[in-house]
Amino acid sequence: MADAWSDAEERYKNALRAFLVRGDEASLERAYDVGRQLIGEGRGVVELAGIHGRAVSLLGDDERRRAAGGDGARFLLEALAPF
């Protein structure tokens, strides 16, 4: 990957943060869209898992606790749905 964060990765990180703060359906829809974008880029499930891990590592403590409490998994599953 040329850049540390592609457009899809940046969108994933921002949508994950928004979902952990607001818990809204729109953020989940963005996760699904990012999954579709990654497929279009020829990227796979393992890469998505790496993107998720990097995004979680950049969260603040409160957001990271919410991610570990199940909200992060819910978001990741939505991003995996197109696969």
N, C-alpha and C positions, 0 to 999 in steps of 0.2 A: 504494500500500500504506500503510495507516494507521500501522503500527509499522515501525521499521527491520527488526525480525525477527519474522516471524509464528511461530506454533507450529511449522509445518512447517520453517521455516528454522532454528529453534533445535534441533529434533530432528535435522535434517541435520547441523548443525555438531557436535553431540554424538556422533552416530553415526560421523561421519567421524573424529573424534579417537579414538574407541574403536577403530575399525578399524585406524587407523595404529599404535596402541599394541599391540593384541592380535591383529589379523589374523584375527578369528574370523568364522564364518559368521553368527552372530547379528547382528553389525553390518551385514553385507551385506543381511540380511533387513530390517533397519531402513531401509536405503537404499531398497530396493524399496518398502517401506510409505510412505516419505515421497514417493516418486514418485507413488504412487497417491493420496496425500492432495493433492498439488499438482494433479493432474488433477481431483479432486473440487472443488477451489477455482477451477477454470477457468483455471489457470495453465499455461504452456507450456514447451517445451524451452528457449527463450531465457532465460526467467526462471530455470529450473533451472541453466543455465550460470552465470548471475549469482550465484545463491546459492552455487554451488560455489566460484566465484572469491572471493567474500567470506569464505567459511568457510576457505579455504586461506590467505587473507591474515592470518587471526587465529591461525594455528598458530604454535607455537614453531619454532625453527630445525631441530631434529631431525625433528619431524613434517613440516615443509615439505619437507625433503629426501626423506623417504619418499613423500610425495605426488607430488613431481616424478619420483621413480624408477619410477612406474608404479602404485603402490598407489592413488593419488588417482584415476587414470583408471579403474581397476578398480571403485572405489566409485561413481564418476560413472556408469559404464555400467550398473551395477546399478540406480541410481536412474532411469536413462533407460528401462530395460526395459519398464515399463508403458506408455510412450508408443508 
